[in-house]
């Protein structure tokens, strides 16, 4: 696809932005005192240098009680020097920059947090203090003062925060605003707070800088505002003089997934289109726009005037330049895993990225500084950890050879992208395949390493990325010896074994849950067939919907642990559990499995023996252990080799830990 729209400049009032790629405000947890530090500037400097058009930093707290312990702050003049240094750095690379003025209200979790009403927050589980009218005026004035500080610091604009369930939403929503004065009740009254805020900020800085608003395109919270009300709000904001509208999805507490991998790319562009149809202002589209091709299509379809690519630019700071130079093969695409970004944010850690070890370390690692002492590096295994080690070692100037016993790259990753909603994982292997080709890395597939083969290469360093082996529990009949149809999840997902109508998945880890979801969708109508049936009215709509949504299998997960998926990240686990419920997948937890016999599974729960009967297929998604046998042999017989283990070969963990370990190992080979 030719990029016709993505790199076309656009204007917000008189401010021209060099392209239509926006890096939206996002929590990074880089600051512990509210100040802009070197980590922050170095992080954003790379994105500005990488070609992004507009960078929105934030949120920046306008009051201590509305911010957070790891958020940026702008409630005092002492923060101006840091922001000034920030804007100078961004402008030096041709990027425009705004700051988002942040007040979380009841979402802040601070001891003295406030809101429109004293309604318990579903996010913080605490009750905020209700603002008096005089206190409302103070909050609004603090926004205006913050905007003036932003102007002094050299920002091109400010963004008011009316999304995600924060303070403006808490005034707009009937489920959080229970006031009976002029700020509550009717739609007109609930709009009073944000409209007054827009007017005040515009009066103070609107002649000299842009004033925009980030809004929730739909709260996705029962009883709260929908996309219909959002369009009404947008029209009022436009009439009040707002300069652009940045449309995102729902509140943090929503049960509807907003950004995990299961959300299709560009799925929420319709929310931006809804606002664009309501106002005559620049409109930004957000959420899961991770590919420049998806971004270009949204712009071509006139669903938005610009696209927000937040995590996409975390994963690859140079995405804009690479896309503009037609180097799509070189883009490290965000896959929506959330392992290093949102899972870190919600546990108080600084942002990292599964795909990009450099994140939060910008300015500390220099891949242009090639090795002065190239060595022969042999990598055993072509999973993510081994492939990242190969890439970095080659970039630094070492001679690299990869041996992989399978006929394709990826290791366990090839199973990860098979379950529904996980296909983006395939992007990782596409990337490494392209890197091997363009960097000229020697790759041998279908070659199983052993001591003789390793010695033949006479390596200076051997990096083992040999993954895991299954740790199958000792349970009578688990091997199929008592007549049960028992298969490893790996074999099922590879398509080697058919599954019956009644399926039991043994193991409630991430693999078990994803395999269960995959099994439950077998036999469902695919989207192309469903569209054909709908177009010609071949089935009643409700029946068609059900046959498209669910397959024809009955699926049960059984596990010895009391809860499912406890190793899954916080921002993904809840939505996967929701999928299980929606697909009618049952779970039997906190049990001891005693025997597999024919079509019966015998287990014990609370000292009572029970059974699952008429089971056609048992799928094992049980534990794994490091596959480090070859490493140990090499270590014993060839102590002169530098030997390293990366990824699950060292200890079964996440893909992010494997990739990061591969980077670190290769980067430090000659250090």
C-alpha positions in Angstrom: 0.0 0.0 0.0 1.2 3.5 -0.9 1.1 5.9 2.0 -1.0 8.7 0.6 -2.5 10.2 3.8 -0.3 9.1 6.7 2.6 11.4 5.9 0.5 14.3 4.7 0.9 17.4 6.9 -2.2 18.7 8.7 -3.2 21.8 10.7 -4.9 22.4 14.0 -5.9 26.0 13.6 -2.6 27.6 12.4 -0.3 24.9 13.8 1.1 22.7 11.1 2.1 19.1 12.0 4.4 17.3 9.7 2.4 14.1 9.4 -0.7 12.5 10.9 1.0 10.2 13.4 0.3 11.2 17.0 2.0 9.7 20.1 -0.8 10.1 22.7 -0.3 10.8 26.4 0.3 7.6 28.3 1.5 6.7 31.8 5.1 5.7 31.8 6.0 5.7 35.5 9.3 7.3 34.7 9.1 10.0 37.4 8.9 9.5 41.1 8.7 13.3 41.9 6.6 14.6 39.1 9.7 16.1 37.3 10.7 15.6 33.7 14.0 13.6 33.9 16.6 12.4 31.5 14.9 9.0 31.1 11.7 10.8 29.9 13.5 13.2 27.6 15.7 10.4 26.1 12.6 8.2 25.6 10.6 10.9 23.7 13.6 12.3 21.9 14.0 9.0 20.1 10.4 9.1 19.0 10.7 12.7 17.8 13.9 11.7 15.9 12.0 8.7 14.5 9.6 11.0 12.7 6.4 11.2 14.7 4.4 14.3 14.0 2.9 15.2 17.4 3.9 14.1 20.8 1.4 14.5 23.7 3.1 14.0 27.0 1.3 13.2 30.2 -0.9 13.0 32.0 0.6 15.8 34.0 -1.2 16.3 37.3 -2.7 19.8 37.9 -3.2 19.0 41.6 -1.4 16.6 43.9 -4.7 15.0 44.9 -5.6 14.4 41.3 -2.3 12.9 40.2 -0.3 9.9 41.3 3.0 9.0 42.8 4.6 8.1 39.5 2.8 10.6 37.2 4.3 13.8 35.8 3.1 17.0 37.5 2.5 20.6 36.4 0.8 22.0 39.5 3.8 24.2 40.4 6.2 26.6 38.6 9.1 24.4 39.8 8.2 22.0 37.0 8.6 24.5 34.2 12.4 24.1 33.6 12.0 20.4 33.1 9.2 20.9 30.6 11.1 23.6 28.8 14.0 21.2 28.3 11.6 18.7 27.0 9.9 21.0 24.5 13.3 22.2 23.2 14.4 18.6 22.6 11.2 17.7 20.8 11.2 20.8 18.6 14.8 20.2 17.7 13.7 17.1 15.9 10.7 18.7 14.1 8.0 17.3 16.3 5.2 19.4 17.8 4.3 18.7 21.4 1.3 19.1 23.7 0.9 18.3 27.4 -2.1 16.5 28.8 -3.6 18.2 31.9 -4.5 15.3 34.2 -6.9 15.1 37.0 -8.0 11.6 37.9 -10.6 12.5 40.5 -11.8 9.3 42.2 -9.4 7.3 40.0 -6.3 8.9 41.6 -6.3 6.7 44.7 -4.7 9.6 46.7 -5.7 10.0 50.3 -7.5 13.3 49.6 -9.0 12.4 46.3 -12.1 14.2 45.1 -14.9 13.8 42.6 -18.2 15.1 41.4 -20.0 13.0 44.1 -19.1 10.8 47.0 -19.6 7.6 45.0 -17.3 4.6 45.6 -14.9 4.1 42.7 -15.0 0.7 41.0 -11.3 1.1 40.2 -9.8 2.3 43.5 -12.6 0.8 45.7 -12.7 3.9 47.7 -15.1 6.8 48.2 -13.9 10.2 47.2 -14.9 13.5 48.8 -17.6 15.4 46.8 -16.3 18.8 45.5 -18.2 21.8 46.7 -19.0 24.5 44.1 -16.1 26.7 45.4 -13.8 23.7 45.2 -14.9 23.1 41.6 -13.8 26.6 40.8 -10.4 25.9 42.4 -9.9 22.7 40.3 -10.8 24.6 37.2 -8.4 27.4 38.1 -5.6 24.9 38.7 -6.1 23.6 35.2 -5.8 27.1 33.8 -2.7 27.8 35.8 -1.2 24.5 34.5 -2.0 25.6 31.0 -0.2 28.9 31.6 2.9 26.9 32.8 2.7 24.8 29.7 2.7 27.9 27.5 5.8 29.3 29.4 7.5 25.9 28.9 7.1 26.2 25.1 4.4 23.6 24.5 2.4 24.0 21.3 -0.8 23.0 23.0 -2.6 21.4 26.0 -5.0 18.5 26.1 -7.8 18.4 28.6 -8.6 14.8 29.8 -12.2 13.8 29.3 -11.6 10.0 28.9 -10.9 6.7 30.7 -13.2 7.5 33.6 -11.2 10.4 35.0 -12.7 13.6 36.6 -14.4 15.1 33.6 -16.1 11.7 33.0 -17.1 11.6 36.6 -19.0 14.8 36.1 -20.5 13.7 32.8 -21.7 10.2 33.9 -25.0 9.6 35.7 -23.5 6.7 37.6 -20.9 8.8 39.3 -22.5 12.3 39.3 -25.3 12.3 41.9 -25.3 16.0 42.5 -28.6 18.0 42.8 -27.1 21.4 42.1 -26.2 23.1 38.8 -23.4 20.6 38.2 -25.7 17.5 38.4 -28.9 16.0 37.1 -29.6 17.0 33.5 -27.3 16.6 30.6 -26.9 20.3 30.5 -25.9 20.5 34.1 -23.5 17.5 33.9 -21.8 19.3 30.9 -21.3 22.5 32.9 -18.0 21.4 34.5 -16.1 20.6 31.2 -17.6 23.5 29.3 -16.6 26.0 32.0 -13.2 24.4 32.0 -12.8 24.7 28.2 -13.9 28.4 28.4 -11.5 29.2 31.2 -8.5 27.6 29.6 -9.3 29.1 26.3 -9.5 32.5 27.9 -6.1 32.2 29.5 -4.0 30.5 26.7 -6.3 29.9 23.7 -4.9 32.8 21.7 -1.3 31.5 21.9 -1.6 27.7 21.9 -3.9 24.8 20.9 -6.5 23.6 23.4 -7.8 20.1 22.7 -9.8 17.4 24.5 -9.3 13.6 24.8 -12.7 12.0 25.1 -14.2 8.5 25.7 -15.9 7.5 22.5 -18.0 5.2 24.6 -17.7 4.7 28.3 -18.4 0.9 27.9 -19.8 0.9 31.4 -23.4 -0.2 32.1 -25.6 2.8 32.9 -23.0 5.4 31.8 -22.6 7.3 28.6 -22.5 5.6 25.2 -21.2 6.6 21.8 -24.5 8.6 21.3 -23.9 10.8 24.3 -20.2 11.2 23.3 -21.2 12.8 20.0 -23.5 15.2 21.9 -20.6 16.1 24.2 -18.3 16.6 21.2 -20.7 19.1 19.6 -20.9 21.1 22.9 -17.0 21.1 23.1 -16.8 22.3 19.6 -19.2 25.1 20.3 -17.2 26.0 23.4 -14.1 26.5 21.2 -12.1 23.3 21.6 -9.5 23.0 18.8 -9.4 19.2 18.3 -10.9 16.0 19.7 -8.8 12.9 20.5 -11.1 9.9 20.7 -10.2 6.9 22.7 -12.3 4.0 24.1 -13.9 3.3 27.5 -13.1 3.7 31.1 -10.4 1.8 32.9 -13.0 -0.2 34.8 -14.9 -1.4 31.7 -15.3 -5.2 31.1 -14.9 -4.6 27.4 -11.3 -5.1 26.3 -9.8 -1.9 25.0 -6.2 -2.6 24.1 -5.2 -6.3 24.7 -4.2 -8.4 21.8 -7.7 -9.9 21.5 -9.0 -6.5 20.2 -8.6 -6.4 16.4 -6.4 -3.7 15.1 -8.3 -0.5 14.4 -11.5 -1.9 16.0 -12.4 1.3 17.7 -11.9 3.6 14.7 -15.7 3.7 14.4 -15.8 5.8 17.6 -13.6 8.5 16.0 -15.8 8.4 12.9 -18.8 8.9 15.1 -17.3 12.1 16.5 -16.0 13.2 13.1 -19.5 13.1 11.8 -20.7 15.3 14.6 -18.1 18.1 14.5 -16.0 20.2 12.1 -12.7 19.8 13.9 -9.6 17.7 13.6 -10.4 14.3 15.1 -7.8 11.7 16.3 -8.5 7.9 16.4 -6.9 5.8 19.1 -6.6 2.2 20.4 -4.9 -0.7 18.8 -3.6 1.1 15.7 -0.3 -0.7 15.6 0.4 -0.9 11.9 1.0 2.0 9.5 -1.1 0.1 7.0 -4.1 0.1 9.4 -3.4 3.8 10.2 -3.4 4.7 6.4 -6.6 2.9 5.8 -8.4 4.7 8.7 -7.3 8.0 7.2 -8.3 7.0 3.6 -11.7 6.0 4.9 -12.1 9.5 6.4 -12.8 8.0 9.9 -10.3 10.4 11.4 -7.8 13.2 10.6 -4.9 11.7 12.5 -4.1 8.5 14.3 -2.7 7.8 17.7 0.0 5.2 17.8 1.1 4.9 21.4 2.3 1.4 22.1 3.3 1.1 18.4 5.8 3.9 19.0 7.0 2.3 22.3 7.7 -0.9 20.4 9.5 1.0 17.6 10.6 4.6 17.9 11.4 4.8 14.3 8.2 3.4 12.9 7.3 6.6 11.0 10.7 6.9 9.2 10.7 3.2 8.4 7.2 3.3 7.0 8.0 6.4 5.0 11.1 4.7 3.6 9.1 1.6 2.7 11.0 -0.5 5.2 7.9 -2.2 6.7 9.9 -5.4 7.2 12.1 -3.5 9.7 9.3 -2.3 11.9 9.0 -4.0 15.3 5.2 -4.0 15.6 3.4 -3.9 18.9 1.4 -7.1 19.3 -0.8 -5.9 22.2 0.7 -8.3 24.8 0.7 -5.6 27.5 3.5 -7.4 29.3 5.9 -4.5 29.6 3.6 -1.5 29.2 0.2 -1.7 30.9 1.0 -4.7 33.2 3.9 -2.7 34.5 1.9 0.5 34.8 -0.8 -1.1 37.0 1.9 -2.6 39.3 3.8 0.7 39.7 6.8 -0.3 37.5 8.3 1.8 34.7 7.2 1.0 31.2 9.2 -1.5 29.2 8.3 -3.4 26.0 8.3 -7.1 25.2 9.7 -6.4 21.7 12.1 -3.6 22.5 14.6 -3.9 25.3 15.8 -0.3 24.7 12.6 1.2 26.1 13.4 3.1 29.3 17.1 2.6 28.5 17.4 5.2 25.7 20.7 6.9 25.8 22.3 4.1 27.8 22.7 1.5 25.0 24.5 2.2 21.7 24.0 -0.4 19.0 26.1 1.7 16.6 29.2 1.1 18.7 30.3 -2.1 17.0 32.5 -4.7 18.6 36.3 -4.4 18.1 36.7 -8.1 18.8 34.2 -10.2 16.6 33.7 -13.7 17.8 32.0 -16.8 16.4 28.5 -17.1 18.0 26.5 -20.3 17.7 22.8 -20.1 18.8 20.9 -23.3 19.5 17.2 -22.8 19.1 15.2 -20.3 17.1 12.6 -19.1 19.6 12.2 -15.4 20.5 15.1 -15.4 23.0 17.5 -17.0 20.6 16.5 -14.9 17.6 16.9 -11.7 19.5 20.3 -12.8 20.7 21.2 -13.5 17.0 19.9 -10.2 15.8 21.8 -8.1 18.4 25.1 -10.2 18.1 25.0 -9.7 14.3 24.2 -5.9 14.6 27.2 -5.5 16.8 29.5 -7.2 14.3 29.8 -10.8 15.5 29.6 -13.8 13.3 26.3 -15.7 14.0 25.0 -19.1 13.1 21.6 -20.4 14.2 20.7 -24.1 14.5 17.0 -25.0 14.8 15.8 -28.6 14.9 12.3 -27.7 13.6 11.6 -26.7 10.0 10.5 -23.2 10.9 11.4 -20.4 13.3 9.6 -19.6 16.5 9.7 -22.6 18.9 6.7 -22.4 21.3 5.7 -19.1 19.7 4.2 -21.0 16.8 1.6 -22.3 19.2 1.0 -18.9 20.8 -0.7 -17.4 17.8 -3.0 -20.2 16.9 -5.8 -19.5 19.6 -8.4 -16.8 18.7 -7.3 -13.2 19.3 -3.6 -14.1 19.3 -2.7 -13.9 15.7 -0.6 -10.8 16.1 2.1 -12.9 17.8 2.9 -14.1 14.3 4.3 -10.6 13.6 7.2 -11.4 15.9 8.4 -14.3 13.7 7.8 -12.3 10.5 10.1 -9.6 11.9 12.9 -12.0 12.9 12.6 -13.8 9.5 13.2 -10.5 7.8 16.0 -9.6 10.1 17.8 -12.9 9.4 17.5 -12.2 5.6 18.6 -8.6 5.7 21.4 -9.0 8.2 22.7 -12.1 6.5 22.5 -14.3 9.6 23.4 -18.0 8.8 20.4 -20.1 9.6 20.0 -23.9 9.5 16.5 -25.3 9.9 15.8 -29.0 10.4 19.2 -29.4 12.1 19.3 -30.9 15.6 22.3 -29.8 17.6 24.5 -32.3 19.4 28.0 -32.2 20.8 29.7 -33.2 17.5 27.8 -30.6 15.5 28.6 -27.9 18.0 32.3 -28.8 18.0 32.3 -28.7 14.2 31.5 -25.0 14.2 34.3 -24.2 16.7 32.3 -21.4 18.3 33.7 -18.9 20.8 30.3 -18.6 22.4 27.2 -20.9 22.4 23.9 -19.4 23.4 21.3 -22.1 24.2 17.6 -21.1 23.5 16.3 -24.7 23.6 13.0 -23.9 25.3 11.1 -26.4 27.5 10.1 -29.9 27.8 6.8 -31.1 29.2 6.5 -32.1 32.8 3.6 -34.5 32.7 2.3 -35.5 36.1 2.3 -39.2 37.1 -1.4 -40.0 37.0 -2.8 -43.4 36.0 -4.0 -43.3 32.4 -2.6 -39.9 31.5 -0.5 -41.6 28.8 -3.6 -43.1 27.2 -2.9 -46.6 28.5 -6.4 -47.0 30.0 -8.1 -46.1 26.8 -8.4 -42.3 27.0 -7.8 -40.0 24.0 -5.1 -37.8 25.6 -3.0 -35.3 23.6 -0.5 -32.5 24.4 -1.9 -29.0 23.7 1.1 -28.6 21.4 -0.1 -31.4 19.1 -3.7 -30.2 19.2 -2.8 -26.6 18.2 -0.4 -27.8 15.5 -3.4 -29.6 13.9 -2.0 -33.1 14.3 -5.0 -34.5 16.2 -8.8 -33.9 15.8 -10.9 -33.2 18.8 -14.2 -34.6 19.8 -17.4 -32.8 20.8 -16.8 -33.1 24.5 -13.4 -31.8 25.5 -11.5 -31.5 28.8 -8.4 -29.3 29.0 -6.1 -30.3 31.9 -4.4 -27.2 33.2 -5.6 -23.6 33.8 -2.5 -21.7 32.9 -2.4 -19.2 30.0 -1.8 -22.2 27.6 -4.8 -24.1 29.1 -7.1 -21.1 28.8 -6.1 -20.2 25.3 -6.4 -23.8 24.2 -9.9 -24.1 25.8 -11.0 -20.9 23.9 -9.6 -22.3 20.7 -11.5 -25.6 21.3 -14.7 -23.9 22.1 -14.6 -22.0 18.8 -14.1 -25.1 16.6 -17.1 -25.6 14.4 -18.2 -22.0 14.5 -19.0 -20.2 11.3 -16.1 -18.1 10.0 -16.8 -14.4 9.3 -16.9 -14.8 5.5 -19.5 -17.5 5.7 -21.5 -15.7 8.3 -21.5 -12.6 6.1 -22.7 -14.6 3.2 -25.5 -16.2 5.2 -26.5 -12.8 6.6 -26.5 -11.2 3.2 -29.0 -13.7 1.8 -31.0 -14.1 5.0 -30.4 -17.9 5.2 -30.7 -18.1 9.0 -32.5 -16.0 11.6 -30.1 -13.3 12.9 -30.0 -14.6 16.4 -29.2 -18.2 15.4 -26.6 -16.9 12.9 -25.0 -14.8 15.6 -24.8 -17.7 18.0 -23.3 -20.0 15.4 -20.7 -17.4 14.5 -19.9 -16.6 18.1 -19.5 -20.2 19.4 -18.4 -23.5 18.1 -20.1 -26.9 18.6 -17.8 -28.2 21.3 -18.5 -28.5 25.0 -15.3 -27.6 26.9 -14.2 -27.9 30.5 -11.0 -26.8 32.2 -9.8 -28.7 35.2 -6.9 -27.6 37.4 -5.4 -28.3 40.8 -5.1 -24.6 41.6 -8.0 -22.6 43.0 -7.9 -19.9 40.3 -7.4 -19.8 36.6 -4.5 -18.0 34.8 -2.8 -16.6 37.8 0.4 -16.1 35.8 -1.3 -14.0 33.2 -0.8 -10.2 33.3 -3.4 -8.1 35.1 -4.6 -6.2 32.0 -5.3 -9.4 30.0 -6.4 -12.1 32.6 -9.8 -10.6 33.3 -10.7 -10.4 29.7 -9.7 -14.0 29.1 -11.8 -15.1 32.0 -14.6 -13.1 30.5 -14.2 -15.0 27.2 -14.4 -18.3 29.0 -17.7 -17.3 30.5 -19.1 -15.9 27.2 -18.2 -19.1 25.4 -19.8 -21.3 28.1 -16.5 -22.9 29.1 -16.8 -24.6 32.5 -14.0 -24.9 35.0 -13.4 -27.4 37.8 -10.8 -26.0 40.2 -8.8 -26.9 43.3 -9.0 -30.6 42.6 -6.7 -33.7 42.5 -6.9 -35.8 39.4 -6.8 -39.5 40.2 -7.2 -41.3 36.9 -7.9 -41.1 33.2 -9.9 -44.2 32.2 -11.7 -44.4 28.8 -14.0 -41.4 28.5 -14.0 -40.8 32.2 -11.8 -38.6 34.4 -11.8 -39.3 38.1 -10.8 -36.5 40.5 -11.1 -35.6 44.1 -12.5 -32.3 45.4 -12.8 -31.5 49.1 -12.3 -35.2 50.0 -15.1 -36.3 47.7 -14.5 -38.4 44.6 -16.2 -37.1 41.5 -16.1 -37.8 37.7 -16.3 -36.1 34.4 -17.9 -38.5 32.0 -18.4 -39.0 28.2 -15.2 -37.1 27.4 -14.0 -37.5 23.8 -10.7 -35.7 24.1 -8.4 -34.8 26.9 -5.9 -32.0 26.2 -2.9 -31.6 28.5 -1.7 -28.1 29.2 0.3 -29.0 32.2 3.6 -27.8 33.5 6.9 -27.5 31.7 10.6 -27.5 32.8 13.8 -26.2 31.2 15.1 -28.2 28.3 18.8 -27.7 29.3 20.2 -31.2 28.8 22.4 -30.2 25.9 23.6 -27.1 27.7 24.8 -29.3 30.6 26.6 -31.7 28.3 28.4 -28.9 26.5 29.3 -27.3 29.8 30.8 -30.6 31.1 32.7 -31.6 28.0 33.8 -28.2 26.5 34.5 -25.9 29.4 36.5 -23.6 27.1 33.3 -22.4 25.4 31.5 -19.4 26.7 28.0 -20.8 27.3 24.8 -19.0 28.0 21.1 -19.9 28.5 18.3 -17.6 27.5 14.6 -17.8 27.8 12.7 -20.9 29.0 15.8 -23.0 28.7 17.0 -21.1 31.7 13.7 -20.9 33.5 10.1 -21.0 32.1 8.9 -17.4 32.0 7.3 -14.8 29.7 8.2 -14.0 26.2 9.3 -10.6 27.3 11.9 -12.1 29.7 13.1 -14.4 26.9 13.6 -11.5 24.4 15.2 -9.2 26.9 17.5 -11.9 28.1 18.5 -12.6 24.5 19.3 -8.9 24.0 21.4 -8.6 27.2 23.3 -11.8 26.5 24.3 -10.8 23.0 25.0 -7.1 24.0 27.5 -8.2 26.7 29.3 -10.9 24.7 32.6 -9.0 24.6 32.1 -6.8 27.6 
